[in-house]
């Protein structure tokens, strides 16, 4: 049953099964399997700094109307020079609008391996944290590799014991020239541990001025997959 399920998901992901709405938005040659975690961008929690600038429309998270990113966020660096202190200010950056999506713990079932007749011990069935290796983002970057519009997404781990945070993977829409609604993939290596950590995905949108339409994020998901490999 699991093999049949995974094969079907691979066909759906690679676009081998075409629905009435058209082919898959995933890059050509990509295949992934269940279990997977998925979230619409509009179901995530908005950062308070984004108040008044964002809107949700269906699954979409985007800038509202003619709103743009605030400009001039920077951190001052103090450099000692003898008895003087020199303040250096790096180039100001644009303040994004932000949502954060909680990753629900998901476990994969590992079936029992019966003891063979030669006397060796079998393995009981058990559950393990999902073996994901890909952050998949559904988005629209309205100016492609240019920097006036941007969609970024970061998968983050939070230690329950210390509250320390670590970034596992970061997706950046400016790495692609695509300006249509599509899905893109950032692969990573990580052993998920839901017993000791929490996980979330942070989505950030930047729009520097009204000469470009608002960038859009509409979905994020975590899955196990590969390019050019049929998974079973």
Secondary structure, DSSP 4 states (H G I P E B T S, - for coil): -HHHHHHHHHHHHHTSS-BTTBS-SSPTTEEEEEEEEEEEGGGSEEPGGGTTTEEEETTEEEE-TT---EEEE--EEEEEETTEEEEEEPPPEEEPEEEEEE----EEEE--BPPPTTS---B--EEEE----EEEEEEE-TTTTSSSEEEEEEEEEEETTT--EEEEEEEEGGG----SSEEEEEE------TTTEEEEEEEEEEE-STTSPPPEEEEEEEEEEEES----
